[in-house]
């Protein structure tokens, strides 16, 4: 995920989207576990 943010020059909007997606995935994993 961090690598995707580094190689993606879309700016703050893209980074915000990635962080939101990462948090959602992390929340889902925590919930399943």
Backbone as a chain_set.jsonl record, in Angstrom:
{"seq": "XXXXXXXXXXXXXXXXXXXXXXXXXXXXXXXXX", "coords": {"N": [[0.832, -1.204, 0.0], [1.894, 1.274, 0.825], [3.84, 1.539, -1.106], [2.31, 1.858, -3.388], [1.223, 4.389, -2.959], [3.542, 5.867, -3.096], [4.421, 5.55, -5.775], [2.363, 6.657, -7.125], [1.476, 9.594, -8.501], [-0.837, 11.158, -8.197], [-1.688, 12.87, -6.231], [-3.012, 14.517, -3.197], [-5.743, 13.752, -3.102], [-5.833, 11.172, -4.209], [-4.163, 9.875, -2.438], [-5.619, 10.138, -0.113], [-7.81, 8.565, -0.785], [-6.585, 6.048, -1.026], [-5.686, 5.699, 1.601], [-8.106, 5.618, 2.954], [-9.189, 3.306, 1.818], [-7.3, 1.44, 2.665], [-7.65, 1.564, 5.425], [-10.243, 0.598, 5.575], [-9.892, -2.043, 4.666], [-8.159, -2.966, 6.649], [-9.823, -2.763, 8.852], [-11.784, -4.629, 8.16], [-10.237, -6.986, 8.161], [-9.486, -7.073, 10.853], [-11.941, -7.446, 11.969], [-12.714, -9.938, 10.959], [-10.725, -11.515, 12.054]], "CA": [[0.0, 0.0, 0.0], [2.781, 2.437, 0.884], [4.51, 1.629, -2.405], [1.336, 2.404, -4.339], [1.14, 5.834, -2.722], [4.809, 6.458, -3.528], [4.551, 5.565, -7.234], [1.198, 7.306, -7.71], [1.6, 11.053, -8.363], [-2.132, 11.822, -8.377], [-1.838, 13.946, -5.257], [-3.671, 14.274, -1.91], [-7.024, 13.063, -3.26], [-5.545, 9.748, -4.399], [-3.594, 9.382, -1.183], [-6.748, 10.046, 0.815], [-8.591, 7.4, -1.212], [-5.815, 4.852, -0.67], [-5.694, 5.565, 3.062], [-9.463, 5.196, 3.317], [-9.319, 1.906, 1.4], [-6.438, 0.65, 3.55], [-8.312, 1.511, 6.737], [-11.397, -0.287, 5.431], [-9.376, -3.411, 4.602], [-7.621, -3.287, 7.974], [-10.985, -2.932, 9.724], [-12.39, -5.907, 7.791], [-9.344, -8.047, 8.635], [-9.587, -7.112, 12.314], [-13.267, -7.964, 12.28], [-12.687, -11.372, 10.651], [-9.856, -12.148, 13.046]], "C": [[0.865, 1.252, 0.0], [3.471, 2.638, -0.454], [3.568, 2.232, -3.445], [1.237, 3.915, -4.2], [2.389, 6.522, -3.26], [4.887, 6.576, -5.044], [3.367, 6.253, -7.908], [1.239, 8.808, -7.458], [0.278, 11.804, -8.506], [-2.356, 12.936, -7.37], [-2.63, 13.532, -4.034], [-4.984, 13.508, -2.042], [-6.808, 11.565, -3.392], [-5.015, 9.141, -3.108], [-4.704, 9.191, -0.144], [-7.614, 8.828, 0.495], [-7.902, 6.107, -0.797], [-5.84, 4.629, 0.839], [-7.062, 5.093, 3.55], [-9.678, 3.73, 2.987], [-8.518, 1.001, 2.319], [-7.073, 0.503, 4.928], [-9.501, 0.567, 6.682], [-10.954, -1.747, 5.421], [-8.861, -3.853, 5.965], [-8.763, -3.544, 8.955], [-11.656, -4.276, 9.446], [-11.55, -7.067, 8.306], [-9.461, -8.195, 10.148], [-10.919, -7.74, 12.726], [-13.306, -9.474, 12.051], [-11.854, -12.111, 11.689], [-10.512, -12.052, 14.415]], "O": [[0.595, 2.192, -0.748], [3.668, 3.772, -0.891], [3.991, 3.028, -4.284], [1.174, 4.637, -5.195], [2.314, 7.621, -3.811], [5.366, 7.588, -5.558], [3.361, 6.416, -9.128], [1.057, 9.25, -6.324], [0.274, 12.971, -8.899], [-3.134, 13.854, -7.627], [-2.899, 12.347, -3.836], [-5.306, 12.693, -1.178], [-7.513, 10.775, -2.764], [-5.382, 8.026, -2.737], [-4.719, 8.209, 0.599], [-8.093, 8.144, 1.4], [-8.539, 5.187, -0.283], [-5.998, 3.499, 1.301], [-7.153, 4.263, 4.455], [-10.273, 2.992, 3.771], [-8.984, -0.069, 2.711], [-7.031, -0.574, 5.523], [-9.746, -0.183, 7.627], [-11.56, -2.59, 6.083], [-9.099, -4.985, 6.386], [-8.675, -4.442, 9.792], [-12.051, -4.981, 10.375], [-12.096, -8.035, 8.834], [-9.527, -9.311, 10.664], [-10.996, -8.472, 13.712], [-13.87, -10.209, 12.861], [-12.226, -13.192, 12.146], [-9.95, -12.524, 15.403]]}, "num_chains": 1, "name": "protein.A"}
